[in-house]
Amino acid sequence: MQKWEYVTVPLLVHATKQILDNWGDDGWELVQVVPGPNPEQLIAYMKRAKS
C-alpha cells in the first residue's frame, strides 16, 4: 500500500509559482490551495510518496 507524507506551505501572492516550483523539484505534489491569514498569503497543502 502506498504511504504519503504531507506538508502545509505558506505562499506569498507575488512568488507563488517560484515557491511551488521549488517544492515540486523536491517531489511534492500540490493538493489544494486555501486562503491564508491575510489577503497576500495563501496556504498550499502538498503531498509526496514516502520512500
Secondary structure, DSSP 8 states (H G I E B T S, - for coil): ---EEEEEEEEEGGGHHHHHHHHHHTT-EEEEEEE-SSTTEEEEEEEEE--
